[in-house]
Structures are given as structure tokens and as C-alpha cells.
């Protein structure tokens, strides 16, 4: 498979204080593990321009964009949007770049210049609601990219698969009434953001799981719930909200996945993509806060995307 990794130094400019777990060091941890796994020279590196305002506004209200852009503090200071989502001087620049990299990956995968992509981007996005940033997230990168595929490229059906420990409430809200989009996820429950799971429907397969759930639980729900729904939807492209905070070493979550579980899920999604989407996958980084576990899990994920496992 032809796999590209999309990233840019701008994504490391956003910071929320030394105490905050969503740190620029996350991207360096990923880079280090890609080198240790000897993947660095086997996958292509690509960049992308910052997202235009019009692309953000396909998924978010003008108020969200203005809230971030107009409240940037002076260098060295922070502006709190909520208790754990803060802006620094460069947050708007970083958020536009993160969304722009997801858009560039979408363009390239649809054009066929790469088969699939992993976007090593931050700030993350899946909690960002259409009218509200929250939960470490400013703009919803995956939702923006999915809307781009649908509204700009004219795809008729896409799937968004979210394997973060937290429910992707912003993504769920963005597409709840859109029959073109299937969202499939698992998430620890009850847990942040404390949303109640939506019923399983033809376009919503969001499965709550209890704390301490491990790979056996997740693999069963993927086989029994995700895969039948994905095959029935026949997505022309798959987007992944790739959160790695369900890893057993991640203290911000309470689940017990390991690298092999992320690799297995990636294999299942690649097979769906081969059957229905010409192999087209764009995966975007979400959570993952134990730096070692994050780096190892991303390396396992990318290795499968690149068919190098």
C-alpha cells in the first residue's frame, strides 16, 4: 500500500500549559516510535496548507471560528474556553493547519496519489461540536474532512470510525441526521464527555463499554456491530478518529487495549475499504496521552495501513 503521513511544525505550536496532557510532545513521541519501528523511510511524508475558513464553516458555526480567532492571548499566556481547553497565541494557526492537513490527505487519497493516510495532527477534533469547542478540541478535523469529501468531491457515502476511549460527541452531533455518513465507535461509559449513547441505527453504531474492557470486548463488538453496519453502508471512503487513549497504559482512560488490538482493528477497516472504497482511508490523530503507548500504538496502526506488518 502507498501510505503517507501528513504533519507540519505548526501542529506543535498549540500548547495549553506544562500541566496539560495534550502536549506537543505527543507528536515527537510518534516521530520517535516511527523511527524505532523503521517505518520512517518506508512511508511518504506530506504537508498541506492551512484550512480556508470556508472549509471550517462547512461543519462549524461562524461563532466557533470567531471564538478561537478573536481570543488568542499574548505569548506565554492562555485563554480558557473551558476547564481543560485553552488557547495560546498560536492555537488558531495550529488548528487551521491540523484541519488543512486532514483536507490535503482527503484530496490526495481521492485523487489516488496515495492509497491511505495518517494525519499526525493536533489539536485533536472529535469533541468539537458544530457550535462549541470542547474537550481539548477546537475544530473537528475528521468531520471537516468528511464534509469536504461529500460536498466538494461529491462522494455519496462515507464512514467515520472512532476508536478513542471517549465518545466523539462532536462528530456524532455533526452527522446525526445525515444518511450519507455512518459513524461507528466504542467508548468507555460512563466517562467524559458524559453523553448518553445514541441508539444503534442504520447510520449510528456507537457502542458504550464499561471501564477495564480489553481487546476481547472490543474485537467482539467490531465483529458483531461495526462490520455488518459498515458493509451495509458501503462507504466510498473511511475516516478514522484514531485515539489511542484506550491503551492499558494510558491513565486518562480506563480501558485495556494494547498495540495488537489497534493493529487488528486497522486490518478490519482496511478490508472494508478494499471491498467498498478502493482502499481509501484517512486516519486522524485524536487522543493518546501516555507518550510511549501512544507512539507504539501509532506505529502499529501505520504499519498495517502501509501493509508492512
Beta strands, then each sheet from edge to edge (+ up, - down):
strand 1: 3-6
strand 2: 44-46
strand 3: 79-82
strand 4: 85-87
strand 5: 116-119
strand 6: 158-162
strand 7: 181-188
strand 8: 204-209
strand 9: 238-242
strand 10: 281-285
sheet 1: 2+ 1+ 5+ 10+ 9+ 6+ 7+ 8+
sheet 2: 3+ 4-
end
